């Protein structure tokens, strides 16, 4: 329903923004101004958790890159290779593009 999309999107975005503000306010009131903006900086630097969590974030970010590039690669394949019949040359062209 196209008529209800914009109002639902607007309400959803305002709700998410309100939850972020509420979450930040509650945590600021709870932990005070000593809290650093990057969450991993709040972990104890000498502990096992303080060393593993930033590495886990970096690894998860690295694994997300193919997910972000997949729609673009599908679009490029469709534009550059077209709807040709399956062949070995087309398969290797797709592999090279990816």
Backbone torsions as a table, in degrees:
resi	resn	phi	psi	omega
1	UNK	NA	106.9	-174.2
2	UNK	-68.5	-29.2	-177.1
3	UNK	-69.2	-30.3	-177.2
4	UNK	-94.7	-4.4	-176.2
5	UNK	-64.0	-51.5	-176.2
6	UNK	-63.3	-45.2	177.3
7	UNK	-62.9	-39.5	179.0
8	UNK	-66.9	-42.4	177.3
9	UNK	-61.8	-44.7	179.6
10	UNK	-61.3	-47.2	179.4
11	UNK	-62.9	-39.8	-179.6
12	UNK	-65.5	-45.9	179.7
13	UNK	-63.9	-41.4	176.8
14	UNK	-64.2	-39.0	178.5
15	UNK	-64.4	-43.9	178.9
16	UNK	-64.3	-43.4	178.3
17	UNK	-61.9	-40.6	177.8
18	UNK	-63.8	-39.2	177.7
19	UNK	-65.6	-40.0	176.8
20	UNK	-62.4	-44.6	179.8
21	UNK	-64.7	-44.1	179.3
22	UNK	-62.4	-45.5	179.2
23	UNK	-60.8	-46.5	179.1
24	UNK	-63.1	-41.8	-179.5
25	UNK	-65.5	-44.9	179.8
26	UNK	-62.5	-43.4	-179.9
27	UNK	-70.6	-35.4	176.5
28	UNK	-65.0	-42.9	178.3
29	UNK	-66.6	-32.2	-178.3
30	UNK	-77.3	-45.6	-172.8
31	UNK	-102.6	-14.8	175.2
32	UNK	86.2	-173.7	-173.8
33	UNK	-80.0	-6.0	178.3
34	UNK	-75.8	-4.6	-179.7
35	UNK	-75.7	130.9	178.7
36	UNK	-84.1	155.0	-174.8
37	UNK	-70.2	-35.8	177.3
38	UNK	-87.5	125.8	-171.6
39	UNK	-63.0	-33.5	-178.1
40	UNK	-71.3	-21.1	177.3
41	UNK	-73.3	-16.8	178.6
42	UNK	-82.8	-11.4	179.3
43	UNK	-78.4	150.6	177.8
44	UNK	-62.7	127.1	-172.3
45	UNK	-69.4	-29.9	-177.6
46	UNK	-88.7	-6.6	-175.1
47	UNK	-86.6	165.7	177.2
48	UNK	-62.3	-43.7	-179.4
49	UNK	-63.8	-39.8	179.6
50	UNK	-64.4	-22.5	178.3
51	UNK	-95.2	-34.1	-174.6
52	UNK	-81.0	-39.3	-175.4
53	UNK	-61.9	-45.9	176.2
54	UNK	-61.7	-36.1	176.4
55	UNK	-65.6	-38.8	178.6
56	UNK	-65.8	-39.8	176.2
57	UNK	-62.4	-43.5	179.8
58	UNK	-64.4	-42.1	179.7
59	UNK	-65.5	-42.3	178.3
60	UNK	-64.3	-38.2	177.4
61	UNK	-65.3	-39.2	178.4
62	UNK	-63.9	-38.1	179.9
63	UNK	-74.2	-17.9	179.2
64	UNK	-79.4	-20.5	-175.3
65	UNK	-57.8	-46.8	178.4
66	UNK	-61.0	-31.9	178.5
67	UNK	-65.9	-37.0	179.4
68	UNK	-73.3	-32.5	-176.8
69	UNK	-84.8	-17.0	-175.6
70	UNK	-59.2	-48.9	179.0
71	UNK	-61.2	-36.8	178.7
72	UNK	-67.2	-40.0	-179.7
73	UNK	-67.7	-36.4	177.3
74	UNK	-65.1	-42.1	179.0
75	UNK	-64.6	-44.7	178.8
76	UNK	-63.5	-40.5	177.3
77	UNK	-59.6	-43.9	-178.6
78	UNK	-65.8	-39.6	-178.8
79	UNK	-74.0	-44.0	-173.5
80	UNK	-83.0	-37.9	-174.8
81	UNK	-97.7	-21.4	177.8
82	UNK	67.2	-162.2	-178.5
83	UNK	-103.8	57.8	177.6
84	UNK	-83.1	164.2	179.3
85	UNK	-70.4	156.4	179.6
86	UNK	-66.7	128.9	176.6
87	UNK	-150.5	169.2	179.6
88	UNK	-65.8	-37.7	178.8
89	UNK	-64.6	-41.6	179.1
90	UNK	-66.4	-40.8	178.8
91	UNK	-60.8	-44.8	-179.5
92	UNK	-72.5	-28.3	174.6
93	UNK	-66.2	-42.8	177.1
94	UNK	-63.4	-42.8	178.6
95	UNK	-63.1	-40.4	178.1
96	UNK	-65.9	-35.8	178.5
97	UNK	-68.7	-34.6	-179.3
98	UNK	-75.3	NA	NA
